[in-house]
Amino acid sequence: MIAAKLLNLLCCPESHQPLSEVDPALVESLNARIVAGELRNRAGHPVTDKIEGGLVREDRKYLYPIRGTIPVLLIDEAIPLN
C-alpha cells in the first residue's frame, strides 16, 4: 500500500522506531472492534472511523492508522496493540 521508499523514510514520531505495514488480518480485527465501539486511541478517545491499513512500530506496541491512503502519524491517534 505504501511505497517502499516512503516507508523507509517514516518512523514513529515518539520513539523514532522504524514502522512497517500491518497484516490485513489485524486491520480487519481492529475494524471489527471499531464497529463494536471497543477501540480507543492513545489519547483515550473512541476510534469511530474504520482504518484502511496501519503502520506498526518495531516494538509492536502502537499502530498508526492509515486513512484515505495517508498515514496518521500523530502520537495521540496511535492505537495501542496490547
C-alpha positions as CSV (number, residue, x, y, z in Angstrom):
1,M,0.0,0.0,0.0
2,I,2.8,2.4,0.9
3,A,5.8,2.7,-1.5
4,A,8.9,1.1,0.0
5,K,10.9,4.3,-0.5
6,L,8.4,6.3,1.6
7,L,8.1,3.6,4.2
8,N,11.9,3.7,4.7
9,L,11.7,7.4,5.5
10,L,8.9,7.1,8.0
11,C,9.4,6.5,11.7
12,C,7.4,6.6,14.9
13,P,7.1,10.3,15.9
14,E,7.6,9.4,19.6
15,S,10.3,6.8,19.7
16,H,11.7,7.1,16.2
17,Q,11.5,3.4,15.7
18,P,11.0,2.1,12.2
19,L,7.5,1.4,11.0
20,S,6.2,-1.4,8.9
21,E,2.8,-2.2,7.4
22,V,0.5,-4.4,9.3
23,D,-1.1,-7.6,8.2
24,P,-4.6,-7.2,6.7
25,A,-6.0,-9.6,9.3
26,L,-5.0,-7.2,12.0
27,V,-6.7,-4.3,10.2
28,E,-9.9,-6.4,9.9
29,S,-9.8,-7.3,13.6
30,L,-9.3,-3.6,14.6
31,N,-12.1,-2.6,12.3
32,A,-14.4,-5.1,13.9
33,R,-13.5,-3.6,17.3
34,I,-14.2,-0.1,15.9
35,V,-17.7,-1.1,14.7
36,A,-18.4,-2.6,18.1
37,G,-17.3,0.6,19.8
38,E,-14.5,-1.1,21.7
39,L,-11.4,0.6,20.4
40,R,-9.8,3.7,21.9
41,N,-6.7,5.6,20.7
42,R,-3.7,6.5,22.8
43,A,-5.5,9.7,23.9
44,G,-8.3,7.6,25.3
45,H,-10.9,8.8,22.7
46,P,-13.0,6.2,20.9
47,V,-11.9,5.4,17.4
48,T,-15.1,5.8,15.2
49,D,-13.8,5.6,11.7
50,K,-12.6,2.4,10.1
51,I,-9.0,2.2,9.1
52,E,-7.7,1.2,5.6
53,G,-4.4,-0.1,7.0
54,G,-1.8,0.7,9.5
55,L,1.9,1.2,10.3
56,V,3.2,-0.5,13.4
57,R,6.2,0.4,15.5
58,E,9.1,-2.0,15.6
59,D,8.2,-2.9,19.3
60,R,4.6,-3.7,18.1
61,K,3.1,-1.6,20.9
62,Y,1.3,1.0,18.8
63,L,-0.3,1.2,15.3
64,Y,-0.6,4.4,13.4
65,P,-3.8,4.2,11.3
66,I,-3.9,4.8,7.5
67,R,-7.0,6.7,6.4
68,G,-7.6,7.9,2.8
69,T,-4.1,6.4,1.9
70,I,-2.5,8.8,4.3
71,P,-0.7,7.6,7.4
72,V,-1.8,9.5,10.5
73,L,1.5,9.8,12.4
74,L,0.2,11.7,15.5
75,I,1.1,10.2,18.9
76,D,-2.5,10.7,20.3
77,E,-4.0,9.0,17.3
78,A,-1.9,5.8,17.7
79,I,-3.8,2.7,18.6
80,P,-2.4,0.6,21.4
81,L,-1.9,-3.1,20.4
82,N,-1.7,-4.6,23.9
